[in-house]
Amino acid sequence: MSKIYGTTVKDLKLINGLQSDLIFVGQKLRVPVMYEVVSGDTLWKLSQAFNSSVQSIKGINGLTSNMIYIGQKIKIPPKKLAMQGQYVLMTREEFKDWLFNHQFSRRIGKIQQHHTYSPSYTQFNGNNHFSLMKGMENYHINGMGWSNISQHLTTFPDGKVAVGRPINTPPEGSFGLHNKTAMEKIESDSLAIENLGDFDAGHNQMTDEQRETIVTITALLSLKFGLTPSIESITYHHWWDINSGERVLDNGEGHAVKTCPGTGFFGGNSTQSAEKNFYPLVSQKMKEILASMQ
């Protein structure tokens, strides 16, 4: 495919946020296109229309100025996503495009919400997304003995979201940490989100950007996988006994439960808090996204 469109496998992976060379039937890929300039075109207009940039269009066509003329044939390369190894770092809009263009082989029946606790806001400097992801990966592999980073998605204080563990692979070590059988059953249809920060009350105050990203990506995932926000489809770490893997919901007394995703996460970590403060936001965002796509 790279030869057909005059590009490279590496560039196709960067343009489309591909974590491997594997693609699925029905998957949509952005590719460079050849375009003939018509009246009214400018490099800026073309860059916006084709998800590109003026600089990249000029570079690939050897243009030394912004001048183009009617009938001129130019190659327009799509923007490349920020990637480092398996990690793909995106804005909310880029993630929307990435998610809806991808096809997945695994059924997703529930979305897990976690907070990292550590690293927290103190460790985030605005530019170290990839190093923080790599640090979590190293801990999960070398400290916990898992095969890869556990979570599929990680949100950051600046509103960015990173894809980590491939979505086609179930999360690892997410809830029933000490009961492997229960854990694997829970994880089989789960997608895990880690929200970077310590969201126990009195600790990190979630930024507006991260808050919007958490709501948006949860809504996008719900639309993609046909989920209706509820305690069955969007679940908090706090609702599970980490020894037995039993779902205890708000009846955690006498059980080994964590506060994750935080006692201050959208008003709290109880099912009542989720139903009052989180699910309605996700449902409203789903309606807004659907309206914008019509």
N, C-alpha and C positions, 0 to 999 in steps of 0.2 A: 504493500500500500504506500509506503514512503516513496518508492520510486515512481509510482503512478502520479503522485502529486508534487514531485520535485522537491522533496524534503528528506529528513532523516528520521530514523526510528526514535532517536533521542529527542528531536524537536517535537515529534508527534506526541511523545509521552509528556513533555513539558507543556504543550499546548492544551492537552486534554486531562492532565493530572492522572496519568496512568501509573499505577504502582508496579506493574509488570508488563510483559509483552502480550499477556492474555487479553483477548477481547471477546465479547459475546454477540451472538446474533441479535440484531435489533438495537445494538448500542450505537449512539450517535457520536461521531468524531468531527471536530473542527479540523479543517485542512486549509493550506494556502490556496487561494483562488486567483485566476487570471481575470482581469477586468479591463474593459475598454471605457475610457473616460468620455463622459457626455457633458453637455452644457450645464453649467452650474456646479459641477463637482469641484471640491477642494480636497486636499489631503486630510484636513481635519474632518470633513463630512464623511469621507471614505473610512477613516479610522474608526469613527463612531458607528457607522453602519455595519462594519465587518469585524467589530471587536478587536481592533488592532491599535496601532499607535503611529503617529506621524513619523517618528524616528525610525521605527522598524520598517515602514513602507519605503522610506527614503534609502535606508541601508541596503535592503535586499534588491532594490532597483538601481542603485548607484546614482541616486539623485543628489545633486549638490545644492538645490534650492527647493522651495515649496511650489514652484511653478509646474503646472501640468497643463496639457492641451487636449482639446477634443480629438478623439480617435486614438489617443496614446494608449497602449496596452501595458498595464502594470500588474505586478504580482503583489497580492495583499496577504501577508502572513498574520494569522491570529495571534493575540497576546499569549505569552508563555506564563504559566502559573509559577509561583514560588515553590520550588521543591528541593528537598535535600534527602537523598536516599528514598525510603518509603513514604516520607512525610510530605503532605501537600498542604500548604498554608493559603487560606483564601479569605476573602471578604464574604459577607452574607450573600451578596448577589452572585459572586463567583461560585459559592457553594450550591446555590439554587440551580445554576446552570450545570454544574458538575453532577449533582445528584440526579436530576431529571434526564440527563443524557446517558447515564450509566444504566446497565442492566446487571442484576445480581442473581446468583444461583441459589441463595439461601432465603428461606422464609423468615421474615421478621415479624414477631408477634408482640414484642414489648420493648420499650425504650427504658434503659436504666439511667437514672440521674445520680451522679456522685459529685463530691467536691474533692479536690486533691488534698486539702488540709496542708500538706507540705509537698511540693513548693507552694508558697502563698504569694500574696501581692508583694511581699518584701523582696522576693527573688526575681520578680519580673521587672525588667528595665525598659521595656518597649521594643526591644530589638532581639531578644534572645529566645524567641519561640522555639527554634530548632534545638538549641542546646538544652532547654528545659525538657523538651520531648525526649531527647537522647538520654538525658539523665534519668527520666522515669523508665525508659526502656531498659537501661542498664540495671536499675534496681529490680525491675520485674523479672529480668532474666537471671541476673547473678544473685540477687537477694532472695527472690521468691521461688526461683527455679522454674519459671514459666518459659514458654517458647518464644514469646515476643512481648511487646508492650500490650497491656491488657485491654485498654480502651480503643474504641474505633474513632471517636471524635474527642477533641479537647477544645474548649473555649477559653479565650484569654480576656484580660481586662480591657484591651483596646478594641474588642469586638471581633477579632479575627477567630477563625476556626480552623483547626488542623485535623486532617485525616491521618490516622496512625495505623492501627491494626486493620488489615483489609476487612471490609464489611462481610465478605463471604466466609470469613472465619469467625466462629463464635468467640465471645470474650473469654478470658481466662482468669479464674480466681476472683470473680466479681462479688458473689454473695455467700454461698455455703463453703467458706474457705477451708473448713476442717472436715467436710463430708463430701468427698469427691463425687460420689454418685448423685447426690442431691444437687451439687454445684453444676455438674454437666447437664442435668435435666433442666435446671433453671436457665442456663446459658444457651441452650441449643437454639432458641429462637429469639435471643436477646441482642440488642445493640446497645453498647455501653458508651455513655458520655461522661467525661471527666471535666468539670468546670474548675479551672485553675483558681484557687483561692481557699481561704478558711472562712466559711460562711456560718460558723457558729456565732450566735448573738454576741456582740461586743468585740468581735474580731474584724475581719475585712468587711468593709462596706462595699457591696457590689456596685461596680460602675454602671451607668446607664447603658453604655455600649455593650457590655457583657450581658446585661439583663436582656437587652433587645435581641442579641444573638442567641441566647439560650431559648427564648420564646420562639424565635424565627426558625431555628434549625429543628426544634422539636415539632413545629407545625409542618415544616417541609417533609420531615421524615414520616409524620403521620399521614400526610397526603400521598407520599410515594408508596407507602406500604399498606394503605387502606386501614389506618387505625383511627378510632374515636377516642379522644382523651378521657381516661378513667383510671381507677386504681389497677385495672387489669392490664392496661396498655402502656401506661407511663408510671413507672414504679421507682420508689426511693429506696436507697440502700438501708435506711433506718428500719424498714419494715420487715427485715429478714434476720433471723438468728444466724450469726456467722459460724456457729459450731454445727448446728443441725441442718441448716438450710431451710428451716421451717419459716413460712411467711406468717409473721405475727401481727403485722400492721401496727395498730396503736397499742397493742397489748404486750409491750416489750418488757414489762416488769418481770424479773426472774429469768430473763433470757439474756444472752450475750448479743447485744445490739449496739451499733455505732450511731452517732448523731448524723452521719452523712446522709444527705448532702448539706447538712447544716441546720442548726436550730433557728437560724435567721434566713434560711433559703426561701424566698418569696413568702415571708411571713411565718415560716416554721417548717418542721419536717413531719408533721402528722398528716393523716389522710384528709382530715378536715381542712388543714391549711392548703393542701394541694387542690382540693375540690373548690375552695373559696378563692384562692389567690393565684393559682398557677394554671389549672386546666381552662378556666374561662379565657385567659389571655391567649393560650395556645389555640383554642377554638376560634376566637375572633381573628387571630392572625391567619388561620387556615382560610377563613372566609375572604379576607383581604387578598391573599395570594391567589385564590381561585378567581376573584373578580378581576385582578390585574392580568390574568392569563386569557381572559375571554375577549 
